[in-house]
Amino acid sequence: MLRVWSVSGVELTSVSKEECRLVRDVKEHLRTRRGFPVCLQQLLCEGRCLGDDVEPPSDLQVVRLTELHGNQEGIAGQEFVEAARSGNIEAVRFLLEAGVKKDWGDEGGFTALHRAAEKHAEICSLLLEAGAGTEVFNENDETPLILAARGGQTEAVCSLLDAGANIDAQDCLCRTAVMEAASGGHSEIVRLLLDAGADANVGDDRLDTALIKAACGGHAEIVQTLLDSGAKKDAKNGVKATSLICAASYGHAEVVRLLVGAGADIDVRDRDGRTALAHVGHGDLRRHSLAHFALVVAMLGSTFEAFGGSMLEQDEMVLRRLLGSAAASSVWQLGASGIGV
């Protein structure tokens, strides 16, 4: 058994020799257990500093350095980013106190704040308080705010917004934080971003807006939030599909109901000339329940009797409006095409 002591004589940890065959292993063990960064450790035996590649004796003394040396910037930076990624807040704190470069980026351009924003809100706050930059981009042009929104990290998003992060920054695919939150179904984050002034109508590299992404994912609450904020319900993406066409295609009945109720254009056609109703028939029926597809078809003007059921009362108003439109004629086109379930 190996025992590691502080300078003051307090036993800090004990570990089997099988676990720690080299001094380097002991240092990594201390980082995990005590948060001591490897680059700030010196292990001593009888006053002699031990190299990383030697076999450790049974009793060791650790000295934690309080300052980094000039040639440690890269090593310390790597450890800093990894500590933030793994949630080792003590290691992050020790490295900050030692003067680590706060915005050091790894090979992918990820800083400690990028990694903390993905899943460790407390570390994110600590880094922001220390002055870490919010507008540093990784190799994908992602900011910490974009990553936090994508990961559903509400607390981290709040901290980043309070720190003045650019709310409409776009990554290499032109995606913004509100798009990522809408796509992932993170309703509270969508509300936070919209309240902070996020642009709900900007499109990504495929011209998908936050509303289109939410509609594709079937996130009804987010769709309603975006509609309430003034999102353009008939915006088209790169294939000329609207939110309604996307929702119908994926069989998201509640989203279809919301969009039609909000006045979405039910007759608009995509690049291939297909309406929302036509997309119901062309969707992958195996991915969705029969009940959902029946409901969507009913809401878009078809007949529920064809599916062996009856129309839901809550959809009556929507259906009446649809039946009075050009969409009603699409019912016959759908039937003539031989599309069935």
PAPA-995623 format. One record per residue (C-alpha): residue in one letter; x negated, y, z; residue number from 0. Coordinates in Angstrom, 3 decimals, always signed. Example, Ala and Ser with C-alpha at 12.3 -4.5 7.8 and 13.67 -1.06 7.14 Angstrom:
BEGIN
<atom "A" <-12.300 -4.500 +7.800> 0>
<atom "S" <-13.670 -1.060 +7.140> 1>
! end
This chain:
BEGIN
<atom "M" <+0.000 +0.000 +0.000> 0>
<atom "L" <-1.238 +3.476 -0.901> 1>
<atom "R" <-0.575 +6.425 +1.379> 2>
<atom "V" <-0.826 +10.052 +0.371> 3>
<atom "W" <-1.305 +12.780 +2.954> 4>
<atom "S" <-1.056 +16.550 +2.901> 5>
<atom "V" <-3.956 +18.779 +3.922> 6>
<atom "S" <-2.239 +19.258 +7.286> 7>
<atom "G" <-2.075 +15.515 +7.901> 8>
<atom "V" <+1.578 +14.833 +7.048> 9>
<atom "E" <+2.261 +11.614 +5.165> 10>
<atom "L" <+3.967 +12.624 +1.924> 11>
<atom "T" <+4.596 +9.249 +0.348> 12>
<atom "S" <+3.601 +5.615 +0.283> 13>
<atom "V" <+3.646 +3.379 -2.756> 14>
<atom "S" <+2.485 -0.086 -3.729> 15>
<atom "K" <-0.810 -0.503 -5.547> 16>
<atom "E" <+1.042 -2.439 -8.230> 17>
<atom "E" <+3.040 +0.706 -9.057> 18>
<atom "C" <+0.054 +3.015 -9.048> 19>
<atom "R" <-3.025 +1.377 -10.502> 20>
<atom "L" <-4.713 +4.674 -11.389> 21>
<atom "V" <-4.950 +8.109 -9.797> 22>
<atom "R" <-2.877 +9.426 -12.710> 23>
<atom "D" <-0.050 +7.093 -11.661> 24>
<atom "V" <-0.185 +8.465 -8.120> 25>
<atom "K" <+0.108 +12.015 -9.430> 26>
<atom "E" <+3.138 +11.116 -11.517> 27>
<atom "H" <+4.680 +9.411 -8.492> 28>
<atom "L" <+4.174 +12.592 -6.454> 29>
<atom "R" <+5.778 +14.641 -9.203> 30>
<atom "T" <+8.853 +12.416 -9.111> 31>
<atom "R" <+9.098 +12.205 -5.325> 32>
<atom "R" <+7.875 +15.649 -4.280> 33>
<atom "G" <+8.125 +17.773 -7.393> 34>
<atom "F" <+4.367 +18.408 -7.487> 35>
<atom "P" <+3.361 +19.098 -11.115> 36>
<atom "V" <+0.555 +16.810 -12.215> 37>
<atom "C" <-1.461 +19.741 -13.537> 38>
<atom "L" <-1.397 +21.368 -10.089> 39>
<atom "Q" <-2.555 +18.321 -8.146> 40>
<atom "Q" <-5.994 +17.387 -6.881> 41>
<atom "L" <-6.310 +14.019 -5.138> 42>
<atom "L" <-9.148 +13.674 -2.663> 43>
<atom "C" <-10.799 +10.831 -0.803> 44>
<atom "E" <-13.150 +11.835 +1.995> 45>
<atom "G" <-13.399 +15.298 +0.490> 46>
<atom "R" <-14.257 +14.045 -3.007> 47>
<atom "C" <-12.011 +14.913 -5.965> 48>
<atom "L" <-10.904 +11.815 -7.863> 49>
<atom "G" <-10.585 +11.565 -11.636> 50>
<atom "D" <-7.303 +10.504 -13.221> 51>
<atom "D" <-8.643 +7.238 -14.635> 52>
<atom "V" <-10.086 +5.726 -11.455> 53>
<atom "E" <-8.475 +3.202 -9.147> 54>
<atom "P" <-7.106 +4.977 -6.069> 55>
<atom "P" <-8.179 +4.036 -2.534> 56>
<atom "S" <-5.608 +3.172 +0.133> 57>
<atom "D" <-5.585 +6.639 +1.695> 58>
<atom "L" <-5.509 +9.823 -0.346> 59>
<atom "Q" <-5.154 +13.499 +0.348> 60>
<atom "V" <-3.372 +15.781 -2.108> 61>
<atom "V" <-4.055 +19.458 -2.625> 62>
<atom "R" <-1.431 +21.386 -4.571> 63>
<atom "L" <-2.999 +24.241 -6.497> 64>
<atom "T" <-1.123 +27.539 -6.549> 65>
<atom "E" <-2.557 +28.950 -9.781> 66>
<atom "L" <-3.128 +27.639 -13.277> 67>
<atom "H" <-6.494 +27.871 -14.968> 68>
<atom "G" <-6.834 +29.372 -18.433> 69>
<atom "N" <-7.336 +26.043 -20.175> 70>
<atom "Q" <-4.171 +24.531 -18.670> 71>
<atom "E" <-1.597 +26.525 -20.644> 72>
<atom "G" <-0.669 +23.694 -23.023> 73>
<atom "I" <-0.652 +20.939 -20.397> 74>
<atom "A" <+1.330 +23.077 -17.967> 75>
<atom "G" <+3.762 +24.125 -20.707> 76>
<atom "Q" <+4.488 +20.534 -21.675> 77>
<atom "E" <+5.073 +19.603 -18.059> 78>
<atom "F" <+7.259 +22.675 -17.583> 79>
<atom "V" <+9.561 +21.775 -20.488> 80>
<atom "E" <+9.733 +18.138 -19.395> 81>
<atom "A" <+10.541 +19.116 -15.807> 82>
<atom "A" <+13.445 +21.253 -17.046> 83>
<atom "R" <+14.674 +18.454 -19.318> 84>
<atom "S" <+14.593 +15.847 -16.542> 85>
<atom "G" <+16.099 +18.122 -13.883> 86>
<atom "N" <+13.010 +18.321 -11.642> 87>
<atom "I" <+13.778 +21.727 -10.162> 88>
<atom "E" <+10.913 +21.616 -7.643> 89>
<atom "A" <+8.363 +21.063 -10.395> 90>
<atom "V" <+9.899 +23.936 -12.352> 91>
<atom "R" <+9.702 +26.187 -9.303> 92>
<atom "F" <+6.072 +25.271 -8.526> 93>
<atom "L" <+5.026 +25.915 -12.122> 94>
<atom "L" <+6.764 +29.283 -12.187> 95>
<atom "E" <+4.970 +30.254 -8.986> 96>
<atom "A" <+1.672 +29.155 -10.542> 97>
<atom "G" <+2.184 +31.445 -13.533> 98>
<atom "V" <+3.261 +29.082 -16.301> 99>
<atom "K" <+4.213 +30.713 -19.601> 100>
<atom "K" <+8.003 +30.929 -19.297> 101>
<atom "D" <+8.768 +30.700 -23.011> 102>
<atom "W" <+6.217 +28.048 -23.939> 103>
<atom "G" <+7.654 +25.809 -26.657> 104>
<atom "D" <+6.963 +22.148 -27.366> 105>
<atom "E" <+6.431 +20.630 -30.825> 106>
<atom "G" <+10.115 +21.096 -31.608> 107>
<atom "G" <+10.144 +24.666 -30.349> 108>
<atom "F" <+12.163 +23.744 -27.255> 109>
<atom "T" <+11.448 +25.906 -24.221> 110>
<atom "A" <+12.223 +25.005 -20.639> 111>
<atom "L" <+15.366 +27.135 -20.910> 112>
<atom "H" <+16.514 +25.205 -23.981> 113>
<atom "R" <+16.193 +21.942 -22.082> 114>
<atom "A" <+17.774 +23.239 -18.889> 115>
<atom "A" <+20.716 +24.678 -20.828> 116>
<atom "E" <+21.538 +21.211 -22.150> 117>
<atom "K" <+22.414 +19.715 -18.764> 118>
<atom "H" <+20.843 +21.425 -15.735> 119>
<atom "A" <+22.685 +24.649 -14.852> 120>
<atom "E" <+20.784 +25.293 -11.611> 121>
<atom "I" <+17.434 +25.185 -13.387> 122>
<atom "C" <+18.892 +27.365 -16.133> 123>
<atom "S" <+19.762 +30.022 -13.542> 124>
<atom "L" <+16.320 +29.754 -11.952> 125>
<atom "L" <+14.603 +30.274 -15.298> 126>
<atom "L" <+16.789 +33.234 -16.196> 127>
<atom "E" <+16.057 +34.853 -12.844> 128>
<atom "A" <+12.362 +34.371 -13.598> 129>
<atom "G" <+12.745 +36.174 -16.920> 130>
<atom "A" <+12.866 +33.338 -19.453> 131>
<atom "G" <+13.895 +34.530 -22.915> 132>
<atom "T" <+17.420 +33.830 -24.119> 133>
<atom "E" <+16.686 +34.534 -27.794> 134>
<atom "V" <+13.929 +31.994 -28.388> 135>
<atom "F" <+14.743 +29.648 -31.284> 136>
<atom "N" <+13.694 +26.016 -31.589> 137>
<atom "E" <+12.876 +24.296 -34.894> 138>
<atom "N" <+16.607 +24.099 -35.681> 139>
<atom "D" <+17.082 +27.808 -34.919> 140>
<atom "E" <+19.129 +26.863 -31.864> 141>
<atom "T" <+19.267 +29.187 -28.881> 142>
<atom "P" <+19.828 +27.991 -25.309> 143>
<atom "L" <+23.411 +29.312 -25.505> 144>
<atom "I" <+24.198 +27.186 -28.557> 145>
<atom "L" <+22.858 +24.085 -26.794> 146>
<atom "A" <+24.758 +24.845 -23.587> 147>
<atom "A" <+28.015 +25.340 -25.507> 148>
<atom "R" <+27.505 +22.130 -27.459> 149>
<atom "G" <+26.822 +20.173 -24.291> 150>
<atom "G" <+29.841 +21.518 -22.408> 151>
<atom "Q" <+27.672 +23.191 -19.775> 152>
<atom "T" <+30.087 +25.819 -18.471> 153>
<atom "E" <+27.867 +27.118 -15.652> 154>
<atom "A" <+24.884 +27.434 -17.951> 155>
<atom "V" <+26.994 +29.310 -20.501> 156>
<atom "C" <+28.114 +31.742 -17.787> 157>
<atom "S" <+24.519 +32.329 -16.682> 158>
<atom "L" <+23.332 +32.893 -20.240> 159>
<atom "L" <+26.165 +35.303 -20.992> 160>
<atom "D" <+25.399 +37.224 -17.800> 161>
<atom "A" <+21.771 +37.415 -18.940> 162>
<atom "G" <+22.841 +39.015 -22.216> 163>
<atom "A" <+22.387 +36.090 -24.606> 164>
<atom "N" <+23.355 +36.812 -28.218> 165>
<atom "I" <+26.839 +35.354 -28.398> 166>
<atom "D" <+26.988 +35.056 -32.197> 167>
<atom "A" <+23.486 +33.698 -32.861> 168>
<atom "Q" <+23.493 +31.042 -35.599> 169>
<atom "D" <+21.344 +27.942 -35.980> 170>
<atom "C" <+19.857 +26.600 -39.223> 171>
<atom "L" <+23.309 +25.357 -40.270> 172>
<atom "C" <+24.894 +28.726 -39.394> 173>
<atom "R" <+26.687 +27.234 -36.376> 174>
<atom "T" <+27.479 +29.499 -33.435> 175>
<atom "A" <+28.109 +28.732 -29.789> 176>
<atom "V" <+31.889 +29.065 -30.136> 177>
<atom "M" <+31.876 +26.684 -33.112> 178>
<atom "E" <+29.955 +24.090 -31.122> 179>
<atom "A" <+32.252 +24.434 -28.120> 180>
<atom "A" <+35.345 +24.175 -30.331> 181>
<atom "S" <+33.980 +21.131 -32.125> 182>
<atom "G" <+33.144 +19.398 -28.853> 183>
<atom "G" <+36.495 +20.096 -27.204> 184>
<atom "H" <+35.074 +22.342 -24.482> 185>
<atom "S" <+38.115 +24.553 -23.941> 186>
<atom "E" <+36.853 +26.569 -20.966> 187>
<atom "I" <+33.656 +27.479 -22.794> 188>
<atom "V" <+35.640 +28.548 -25.856> 189>
<atom "R" <+37.669 +30.885 -23.635> 190>
<atom "L" <+34.537 +32.286 -21.994> 191>
<atom "L" <+32.893 +32.982 -25.330> 192>
<atom "L" <+35.986 +34.581 -26.835> 193>
<atom "D" <+36.466 +36.755 -23.753> 194>
<atom "A" <+32.844 +37.841 -24.139> 195>
<atom "G" <+33.521 +38.910 -27.720> 196>
<atom "A" <+32.489 +35.924 -29.829> 197>
<atom "D" <+33.486 +36.104 -33.498> 198>
<atom "A" <+36.023 +33.318 -34.029> 199>
<atom "N" <+36.142 +33.762 -37.791> 200>
<atom "V" <+32.530 +33.318 -38.819> 201>
<atom "G" <+31.845 +30.160 -40.837> 202>
<atom "D" <+28.942 +27.733 -40.825> 203>
<atom "D" <+26.999 +26.583 -43.893> 204>
<atom "R" <+30.088 +24.642 -45.042> 205>
<atom "L" <+32.342 +27.615 -44.194> 206>
<atom "D" <+33.962 +25.686 -41.347> 207>
<atom "T" <+35.226 +28.121 -38.710> 208>
<atom "A" <+35.773 +27.378 -35.039> 209>
<atom "L" <+39.482 +26.853 -35.767> 210>
<atom "I" <+38.765 +24.383 -38.556> 211>
<atom "K" <+36.379 +22.462 -36.296> 212>
<atom "A" <+38.910 +22.358 -33.458> 213>
<atom "A" <+41.643 +21.226 -35.860> 214>
<atom "C" <+39.448 +18.441 -37.240> 215>
<atom "G" <+38.777 +17.233 -33.712> 216>
<atom "G" <+42.407 +17.368 -32.637> 217>
<atom "H" <+41.677 +19.809 -29.813> 218>
<atom "A" <+45.140 +21.331 -29.475> 219>
<atom "E" <+44.400 +23.525 -26.451> 220>
<atom "I" <+41.439 +25.097 -28.225> 221>
<atom "V" <+43.454 +25.580 -31.403> 222>
<atom "Q" <+46.050 +27.498 -29.398> 223>
<atom "T" <+43.358 +29.582 -27.690> 224>
<atom "L" <+41.803 +30.484 -31.029> 225>
<atom "L" <+45.168 +31.344 -32.560> 226>
<atom "D" <+45.940 +33.576 -29.582> 227>
<atom "S" <+42.601 +35.332 -30.076> 228>
<atom "G" <+43.406 +36.172 -33.683> 229>
<atom "A" <+41.551 +33.428 -35.523> 230>
<atom "K" <+42.447 +33.310 -39.221> 231>
<atom "K" <+44.734 +30.307 -39.524> 232>
<atom "D" <+44.475 +30.068 -43.311> 233>
<atom "A" <+40.701 +30.456 -43.644> 234>
<atom "K" <+39.245 +27.960 -46.132> 235>
<atom "N" <+36.015 +26.025 -45.887> 236>
<atom "G" <+33.681 +25.026 -48.704> 237>
<atom "V" <+36.150 +22.523 -50.161> 238>
<atom "K" <+39.009 +25.028 -49.811> 239>
<atom "A" <+40.574 +23.097 -46.920> 240>
<atom "T" <+42.365 +25.029 -44.184> 241>
<atom "S" <+42.809 +24.107 -40.540> 242>
<atom "L" <+46.250 +22.696 -41.354> 243>
<atom "I" <+44.906 +20.500 -44.138> 244>
<atom "C" <+42.161 +19.205 -41.835> 245>
<atom "A" <+44.547 +18.490 -38.961> 246>
<atom "A" <+47.000 +16.694 -41.242> 247>
<atom "S" <+44.221 +14.673 -42.836> 248>
<atom "Y" <+43.073 +13.384 -39.446> 249>
<atom "G" <+46.588 +12.775 -38.159> 250>
<atom "H" <+46.473 +15.328 -35.342> 251>
<atom "A" <+50.196 +15.878 -34.857> 252>
<atom "E" <+50.079 +18.389 -32.016> 253>
<atom "V" <+47.580 +20.552 -33.881> 254>
<atom "V" <+49.762 +20.451 -37.004> 255>
<atom "R" <+52.727 +21.524 -34.883> 256>
<atom "L" <+50.804 +24.477 -33.461> 257>
<atom "L" <+49.495 +25.651 -36.814> 258>
<atom "V" <+52.835 +25.372 -38.603> 259>
<atom "G" <+54.546 +27.090 -35.690> 260>
<atom "A" <+51.999 +29.907 -35.923> 261>
<atom "G" <+52.850 +30.435 -39.578> 262>
<atom "A" <+50.014 +28.605 -41.308> 263>
<atom "D" <+50.484 +28.368 -45.073> 264>
<atom "I" <+51.884 +24.890 -45.701> 265>
<atom "D" <+51.655 +25.164 -49.481> 266>
<atom "V" <+47.975 +26.016 -49.752> 267>
<atom "R" <+45.907 +23.566 -51.791> 268>
<atom "D" <+42.310 +22.487 -51.408> 269>
<atom "R" <+39.664 +22.212 -54.119> 270>
<atom "D" <+41.316 +19.063 -55.458> 271>
<atom "G" <+44.749 +20.651 -55.571> 272>
<atom "R" <+46.106 +18.707 -52.596> 273>
<atom "T" <+48.329 +20.157 -49.884> 274>
<atom "A" <+48.328 +19.175 -46.224> 275>
<atom "L" <+51.100 +16.650 -46.862> 276>
<atom "A" <+49.129 +14.989 -49.635> 277>
<atom "H" <+46.176 +14.615 -47.262> 278>
<atom "V" <+48.268 +12.624 -44.798> 279>
<atom "G" <+48.682 +9.909 -47.391> 280>
<atom "H" <+45.023 +9.939 -48.388> 281>
<atom "G" <+43.689 +9.716 -44.835> 282>
<atom "D" <+42.224 +6.565 -43.315> 283>
<atom "L" <+45.348 +5.118 -41.710> 284>
<atom "R" <+43.335 +2.585 -39.755> 285>
<atom "R" <+41.784 +5.335 -37.635> 286>
<atom "H" <+45.072 +6.662 -36.302> 287>
<atom "S" <+48.226 +5.342 -34.752> 288>
<atom "L" <+51.250 +4.837 -36.993> 289>
<atom "A" <+53.275 +7.067 -34.691> 290>
<atom "H" <+50.924 +10.007 -35.219> 291>
<atom "F" <+50.968 +9.694 -38.987> 292>
<atom "A" <+54.743 +9.360 -38.974> 293>
<atom "L" <+55.032 +12.488 -36.891> 294>
<atom "V" <+52.699 +14.472 -39.111> 295>
<atom "V" <+54.530 +13.401 -42.257> 296>
<atom "A" <+57.827 +14.359 -40.634> 297>
<atom "M" <+56.486 +17.768 -39.690> 298>
<atom "L" <+55.251 +18.354 -43.218> 299>
<atom "G" <+58.567 +17.545 -44.835> 300>
<atom "S" <+58.747 +13.776 -45.321> 301>
<atom "T" <+61.408 +11.514 -43.856> 302>
<atom "F" <+60.913 +9.663 -40.607> 303>
<atom "E" <+63.318 +6.933 -41.676> 304>
<atom "A" <+60.622 +5.584 -43.992> 305>
<atom "F" <+58.635 +4.718 -40.891> 306>
<atom "G" <+61.537 +3.109 -39.067> 307>
<atom "G" <+61.955 +5.893 -36.521> 308>
<atom "S" <+63.734 +9.171 -35.884> 309>
<atom "M" <+62.403 +12.702 -35.806> 310>
<atom "L" <+61.419 +14.171 -32.447> 311>
<atom "E" <+63.662 +17.028 -31.323> 312>
<atom "Q" <+60.724 +19.316 -30.543> 313>
<atom "D" <+59.717 +19.215 -34.217> 314>
<atom "E" <+63.155 +20.091 -35.565> 315>
<atom "M" <+62.473 +23.812 -35.933> 316>
<atom "V" <+59.173 +23.220 -37.705> 317>
<atom "L" <+60.681 +20.624 -40.009> 318>
<atom "R" <+63.608 +22.866 -40.947> 319>
<atom "R" <+61.176 +25.574 -42.005> 320>
<atom "L" <+59.119 +23.110 -43.969> 321>
<atom "L" <+62.101 +21.625 -45.762> 322>
<atom "G" <+63.013 +25.072 -46.985> 323>
<atom "S" <+59.606 +25.512 -48.604> 324>
<atom "A" <+57.776 +24.185 -51.593> 325>
<atom "A" <+56.254 +21.552 -49.326> 326>
<atom "A" <+59.521 +19.624 -49.468> 327>
<atom "S" <+58.899 +18.835 -53.117> 328>
<atom "S" <+55.633 +17.167 -52.136> 329>
<atom "V" <+57.648 +14.423 -50.456> 330>
<atom "W" <+58.637 +13.076 -53.850> 331>
<atom "Q" <+55.075 +13.338 -55.100> 332>
<atom "L" <+53.904 +11.350 -52.102> 333>
<atom "G" <+56.529 +8.689 -52.686> 334>
<atom "A" <+55.800 +8.517 -56.393> 335>
<atom "S" <+52.106 +7.994 -55.740> 336>
<atom "G" <+52.807 +4.704 -54.018> 337>
<atom "I" <+51.174 +5.774 -50.777> 338>
<atom "G" <+52.492 +3.759 -47.863> 339>
<atom "V" <+51.616 +2.271 -44.529> 340>
! end
